[in-house]
């Protein structure tokens, strides 16, 4: 599994077009083969964090080269982001627990 950590800060005067593009990107990434899930968080200091999980490098590469995603990146640097950092990690192992699954099993 590949995990992408996208940490960002928006400019003070981010426009409504940002929200429209964000909604489009969220919908589009869900259509990407190998996409697992995305979670977004907002820190008290205004920093934003999106955690995006993909099945493998090929899945991430498909997302990274998607033409609409590339356009969103260009607009982000031009208009919306004060700063951002992208970190791509490979998960060496994972485990999970679900009380509901344990009770059903």
Secondary structure by P-SEA (a helix, b strand, c coil): cbbbbbbbcccccccaaaaaaaaaaaaaaaacccccbbbbbbccccbbbbbbbcccaaaaaaaaacaaaaaaaaaaaacccccbbbbbbbccccccccaaaaaac
